[in-house]
């Protein structure tokens, strides 16, 4: 809606997980580097966590984009406690036959697949997004599946990406064996004020912007309202530009941003997870 008004060739604050929009803050860069290291080192288990909206799924998309043809990837996203056999889902992720209620049959299929791929010098990576939805028994099943090795070759590598509460699940005494096999454990943090400024600039530049749309004080205000969470930044910036387009405001400064938030706080912005309390006393 506002792209033409601001001279943009795309929506810079889309919520899509396209890796081209990935901004590498200090901790995002660290998480990406750790995942790359884990894959190269044939690590059995790796864990990356971050708050809701912190860019985990976009990071996962970047990893998938970078994985070369020597690797098979089973990407399991939106996992949940009622999925049933994780063995069947892993076979499904690798494009293999998963139609059987017999676990021995399913295990033999996975073993045969992995053995064939190892002979071809291909690695098998299971990327599990939204891992906080997994239960203890599901994680224990995944651990036993990952014991599938051929000599010194790790036949399966498991990458867990989830919200911080996933660590609470992993802390259960019954999962001690799994915890001991986690080679990479990293947390994504919210953006700082400086990183928020750079993030917004990265998004605008990627959409063809050639000037600073957000003026004096606006970035500080955006950071204060969103806590440096990328998804919330996207929602708020998209709202500000939508209002700016309607009001024909070329430069969004702090005063204008506050007025927009006051208006939105009366009509639903709180429901989007961006509270109006920061504007109440202004």
Protein Blocks (a to p, Z undefined) as FASTA:
>chain_A
ZZmmnopabdfkbcbfcfklpccdfklmmmmmmmmmmmmnopabdcddddehilmmmmmm
mmmmmpcfkbccdddehiafknopaklmmmmmnopafbdfbfklmmmmmmmmmmmmmmno
pacddddehklmpcfklmmmmmmmmmpcghjbcfbdcdddddfklmmmmmpmklmmmmmm
mmbdcddddddfklmmmmmmmmmmmnopabdfbaghklmmmmmmnnopaklmmmmmmmmm
mmmmmnopabdcfklmmmmmmmmmmnopmmnopafklmmmZZ
